[in-house]
Amino acid sequence: MEKDKIMLEDYYQLDNSYYHKRLDDDLYAAKWGMVIEFLDLNDPNLRPFDGVNFALIGFKSDKGVYINHGRVGAVEGPQAIRTQLAKLPWHLGRNVCVFDVGDIDGPNRSLEQLQQSLARAVKRLRELNLRPIVLGGGHETAYGHYLGLKSSLGPDQDLAVINMDAHFDLRPYDQTGPNSGTGFRQMFDDTLAQKQAFNYLILGIQEHNNNLFLFDFVAKSKAIQFLTGMDIYQMGYKEVCKVVDAFLAGKEQVYLTIDIDCFAAGAAPGVSAIQSLGVDPNLAVLVFQHIAASGKLIGFDIVEVSPPHDIDNHTANLAASFVFYLTQVWAQAHD
């Protein structure tokens, strides 16, 4: 008897013609778009995969950006990143698979509903032994992704969070409710309610983008750590990695989220909140790879790519490059 179909809310698969599936016998000539496979998360016959496998899932929402009075357009981010990623050469060999499972999308759904839908999809990915790569979407993506990762862990397991971002995203809620700037405040409140520590490290903070209330909140929290963009510039890659290592010491799982607005407009013009100053993308790649090499990474996302504001796909290409370089190392690490 056929098993009942799983029904994930707000979940849509991509059209089968999305990628160019001309795969040469010799993978030396292959590109990502020739290798990526489709997968239906609603298939009840799926069983956990063996080995190292990645899953791309889009979060087509910038409702949080709109509520936060930012420049909308990140809803188009997943498609733009996929388009750029498909053009990149395949370096992961024959033993690693990348699946594209589709999108969480619901233009008539609330932000909270979409975040819950993303959480359920991420949990499903984890149950299938697929490493989630979430393509945003506004930074409201993070809370849904976080909820999904947390729900896949045991009740006594903590989840450390590393956020490369120009902003703390710890804003208090107002009458409009959660938005793209409150996701990590929501995580903080959740862990507080569960009497757990919120292990949160932010890399790339720009002082001119965060008010004194937020710096005071971070200081009083005692558990939240950060490096400013200027700190990173002065310290260099090796010293930044020492901070990351100290943060990860004693922790078993980490979630990495990358807000593309932590890079200056010259590298990332197509963002919701454009920056005049920012982290060097080359240094960032090395830090991301260092995190992946720890063997503790269980999920990462890239958010705030806003194609309507991009120039020659610079920002979408940068995001795709991060996926390319991070997976090179993540594929070798075992969580």
C-alpha positions in Angstrom: 0.0 0.0 0.0 1.3 3.4 -0.9 2.3 5.5 2.0 0.5 8.8 2.8 2.2 11.7 1.1 4.0 14.2 3.4 2.5 17.7 3.1 4.9 20.5 3.9 3.2 23.8 3.9 4.2 26.6 1.5 6.6 24.2 -0.2 7.0 24.1 -3.9 9.4 22.2 -6.2 11.2 23.8 -9.1 10.3 23.1 -12.7 12.4 20.2 -14.0 13.8 22.4 -16.7 15.4 24.8 -14.2 18.9 23.4 -14.6 20.7 22.5 -17.8 21.2 18.7 -17.3 23.8 18.0 -19.9 26.3 16.0 -17.9 29.5 14.9 -19.6 30.9 11.5 -18.7 34.0 13.3 -17.5 33.2 15.5 -14.5 36.2 17.6 -15.2 34.0 19.6 -17.6 30.8 19.7 -15.5 29.2 22.7 -13.9 26.9 22.8 -10.9 23.8 23.1 -13.1 24.6 19.9 -14.8 25.0 17.9 -11.6 22.3 19.2 -9.2 19.5 16.8 -8.8 15.8 17.5 -7.8 14.2 16.0 -4.7 10.6 16.1 -3.5 10.6 16.5 0.3 6.9 15.3 0.3 7.9 11.9 -1.0 7.1 9.5 1.9 9.4 6.8 0.5 12.6 8.9 1.0 15.0 7.4 3.5 18.1 9.0 5.0 20.9 9.3 2.5 24.4 7.8 3.0 27.5 9.9 2.8 27.8 13.6 2.4 25.0 15.3 0.6 23.8 18.9 0.4 20.3 20.3 -0.1 19.6 23.8 -1.6 16.2 25.3 -0.5 15.0 28.8 -1.3 13.1 31.0 1.1 11.2 33.4 -1.1 10.3 36.1 1.4 11.3 39.7 2.1 8.3 40.4 4.2 10.6 41.1 7.1 12.6 43.6 5.1 9.4 45.4 4.2 8.2 45.5 7.8 11.7 46.8 8.7 11.5 49.6 6.1 14.3 48.2 4.1 14.7 47.9 0.3 12.6 45.0 -0.9 13.7 42.7 -3.6 15.3 39.8 -1.7 12.3 37.6 -2.5 14.1 37.2 -5.9 17.3 36.2 -4.2 17.0 32.4 -4.4 16.5 32.4 -8.2 19.4 34.8 -8.8 21.8 32.8 -6.6 20.8 29.5 -8.3 21.4 31.0 -11.7 24.9 32.1 -10.8 25.7 28.8 -9.0 24.6 26.8 -12.0 27.4 28.3 -14.0 30.2 27.5 -11.6 32.5 24.5 -12.2 31.9 21.3 -10.3 34.8 20.4 -8.0 33.1 18.0 -5.5 33.7 14.8 -7.4 31.4 11.8 -7.8 30.8 11.0 -4.1 29.0 14.2 -3.1 25.5 15.0 -4.3 23.7 18.3 -4.2 19.9 18.3 -4.3 17.7 21.3 -5.0 14.5 20.6 -3.1 12.7 23.8 -4.2 11.3 26.8 -2.3 9.3 27.9 0.7 7.0 30.5 -0.9 3.7 32.1 0.2 3.0 35.7 -0.9 -0.3 35.6 1.0 1.1 34.0 4.1 2.4 35.8 7.2 6.0 36.1 8.0 5.6 33.8 11.1 3.8 31.2 9.0 6.6 31.1 6.4 9.2 30.8 9.1 7.4 27.8 10.6 7.2 26.3 7.1 10.9 26.7 6.6 11.6 25.2 10.0 9.6 22.1 9.1 11.4 21.8 5.8 14.9 22.2 7.4 14.0 19.5 10.0 13.0 17.2 7.2 16.3 17.8 5.5 18.2 16.9 8.6 16.1 13.8 9.1 17.2 12.8 5.6 20.9 13.4 6.4 21.0 16.3 4.0 23.1 19.4 4.9 20.9 22.4 4.5 21.9 25.4 2.4 19.2 28.0 2.6 19.0 30.7 0.0 17.2 33.8 1.2 15.2 35.9 1.2 15.5 38.6 3.8 17.3 37.9 7.1 14.0 36.8 8.6 15.2 33.5 6.9 17.5 33.0 9.9 14.8 32.4 12.5 13.0 29.8 10.5 16.3 28.1 9.7 17.3 28.2 13.3 14.0 26.7 14.5 14.4 23.8 12.0 17.9 23.1 13.1 17.0 23.3 16.8 14.0 20.9 16.4 16.3 18.4 14.8 18.5 18.3 17.9 17.9 16.7 21.3 16.3 18.8 24.1 19.7 19.2 25.9 21.7 20.1 22.8 22.7 23.7 22.3 23.1 25.4 18.9 25.8 28.0 18.5 25.1 30.7 16.0 27.7 32.6 13.9 26.3 35.6 11.9 28.5 37.5 9.5 26.5 40.8 9.3 26.8 44.5 9.5 23.9 44.6 12.0 23.2 42.9 15.3 19.6 42.1 14.3 18.7 42.1 18.0 16.0 44.8 17.7 13.1 44.6 20.1 9.7 43.9 18.6 7.2 46.7 18.1 3.5 46.7 17.2 4.3 45.4 13.7 5.8 42.2 15.2 9.0 40.3 14.0 10.9 41.5 11.0 14.3 41.1 9.3 16.0 42.9 12.2 14.6 40.8 15.1 15.5 37.2 14.2 18.4 36.9 16.7 16.4 38.7 19.4 13.8 35.9 18.9 16.5 33.3 19.2 17.8 35.0 22.4 14.3 35.1 23.9 13.7 31.4 23.0 16.9 30.3 24.7 16.2 32.4 27.7 12.7 30.9 28.1 14.4 27.4 27.9 17.0 28.5 30.5 19.8 27.9 28.0 22.6 30.3 26.9 22.3 32.0 23.6 25.7 31.4 22.1 25.9 34.1 19.4 28.9 35.5 17.6 28.6 38.3 15.1 31.4 39.1 12.7 31.5 42.3 10.7 29.4 44.7 12.8 29.5 48.3 11.5 29.3 50.8 14.4 27.5 53.4 12.2 24.7 50.9 11.5 23.8 50.0 15.1 22.5 52.3 17.8 23.8 52.5 21.4 20.8 50.6 22.7 22.0 47.5 20.8 25.6 47.8 22.0 24.2 48.1 25.6 22.0 45.1 25.1 24.9 43.0 23.9 27.1 44.1 26.8 24.4 43.2 29.3 23.7 39.8 27.8 27.3 38.7 28.6 26.9 35.7 26.3 26.9 37.5 23.0 30.2 38.2 21.3 31.1 40.3 18.3 33.9 41.7 16.1 33.4 44.9 14.2 34.4 45.3 10.6 37.3 47.4 11.7 38.4 44.7 14.2 38.5 42.2 11.4 40.4 44.5 9.1 43.1 45.1 11.8 43.3 41.5 13.1 43.4 39.6 9.8 42.3 36.1 9.0 44.3 34.1 11.5 43.4 36.2 14.5 39.7 36.2 13.5 39.8 32.4 13.3 41.3 32.2 16.9 38.2 34.1 18.0 36.0 31.7 16.2 37.8 28.7 17.7 37.5 30.1 21.2 33.7 30.7 20.6 33.3 27.1 19.3 35.2 25.5 22.1 33.0 23.1 24.0 30.1 23.4 21.5 29.0 20.6 19.3 26.8 22.2 16.7 27.0 25.6 14.9 24.7 27.4 12.4 26.3 29.9 10.1 24.3 32.7 8.5 25.7 35.2 6.0 24.0 38.5 5.5 25.5 39.8 2.2 25.2 43.4 3.5 28.3 42.9 5.6 30.3 43.5 2.4 30.8 47.0 0.9 28.8 48.1 -2.1 31.7 47.6 -4.4 31.4 43.8 -3.8 27.7 43.6 -3.0 25.6 46.4 -4.4 22.4 44.4 -4.6 21.4 44.3 -1.0 18.5 45.4 1.2 20.7 47.7 3.3 23.7 48.9 1.2 27.0 49.5 2.9 29.9 51.9 2.3 32.3 49.9 4.4 32.5 46.1 4.7 34.5 42.9 5.3 36.9 41.7 2.6 35.1 38.8 0.8 38.4 36.9 0.4 39.0 36.9 4.1 35.3 36.0 4.7 35.7 32.9 2.5 38.6 31.7 4.6 36.7 32.2 7.8 33.7 30.3 6.4 35.9 27.4 5.4 37.5 27.4 8.8 34.1 27.1 10.4 33.2 24.3 8.0 36.4 22.5 8.8 35.5 22.4 12.5 33.1 19.5 11.8 30.4 21.3 13.8 28.6 23.1 11.0 25.0 21.7 10.6 23.5 24.4 8.4 24.2 27.7 6.6 22.3 30.3 4.7 23.0 33.4 2.6 20.4 36.2 2.8 19.5 39.7 1.7 20.6 39.3 -2.0 18.3 41.8 -3.7 18.5 41.3 -7.5 16.5 44.5 -8.4 19.3 46.5 -6.9 22.2 44.4 -8.2 24.7 45.5 -10.9 25.6 42.8 -13.4 24.7 40.1 -10.9 27.7 41.0 -8.7 26.0 40.2 -5.5 24.3 37.0 -6.6 27.6 35.8 -8.0 29.3 36.6 -4.7 26.7 34.6 -2.8 27.1 31.6 -5.2 30.9 31.8 -4.8 30.4 31.5 -1.0 28.4 28.3 -1.6 31.1 27.0 -3.9 34.0 27.6 -1.6 32.3 26.6 1.7 31.1 23.3 0.3 34.6 22.4 -0.8 35.6 22.2 2.9 32.2 21.2 4.4 32.2 18.1 2.1 35.3 16.9 3.9 34.1 17.6 7.4 31.9 15.2 9.4 29.3 16.5 11.8 
